[in-house]
């Protein structure tokens, strides 16, 4: 075949591929849609551009490693309608979609977003939002690991998005769609305060392998899926014997995870390795109490 014929054939092939590209979906992002059911279903499709969604997008805040920000307006929404997860080039996006009753939201409700400098998650507080069809989902991202919708002990709900490692984040309001987007991207280093996650219990405080002072109260915070009962906090010594016990205070509500917080009084004379057990009620299947364990170091330094 002559060089001219080859060139003609190549041109035809290029036009064919171009036509296919124009008629297909845009490339560059994978979207996971969390359906409003107890066992959320996951659907993936290729949408949006590599630099991020182009519809209803406004300029977001700058990337941050810690601190907080806020926005929204009072009375514009009272419900979380769903949560979507998108994987873009260079970052991942969690989108919270809001509603007002059974209708779409007219705007973004009042919100605040914060992250501790050493924390392994961001917390989105939604004081005016009171209901949700989803209580959380694994995200399977490289930066974002999972999200949890939790009943706040005083007002509304909050959403924790847990990270896999060190990360930066930013927030973007999408008022035309009644959505708030939280973007995550990986950062150098690791987490100094990882969240302890279990099937029915999440512990955000204390951190795994945290050093705590002997004789001082050990603050405990987290949330549980169990709609009834209160978790028992048990501190075990190196031999596995209990040295302190406390019952946690739990928030009400059955649509979302139930928040708990308390403190365990550490024996003033105890120093060394210890294990905090968060013990839930008996499970419906095997009758065995769910136990989530967090190792801590009491009153002593440790070798890194």
Secondary structure, 3 states (H helix, E strand, C coil): CCHHHHHHHHHHHHHHHHHHHHHCCCCCCEEEEECCCCCCCCCEEECCECCECCCCCCCCCCCECCEEEEECECCCCCEEEEEEEEEECCEEEEEEEEEECCEECCCCECEEEEECCCECEEEEEECCCCEECCCEEECCCCCEEEEEEEECCCCCEEEEEEECCCEEEEEEEEHHHCEEEEEEEECCCCCCECCEECCCEEEEECCCCEEECCCCEEEEEEEECCCCCCCEEEEECCCCCEEEEEECEECCCCCCEEEEEEEEECCCCCCEEEEEEEEEEECCCCCCEEEEEEEEEECCCCCC
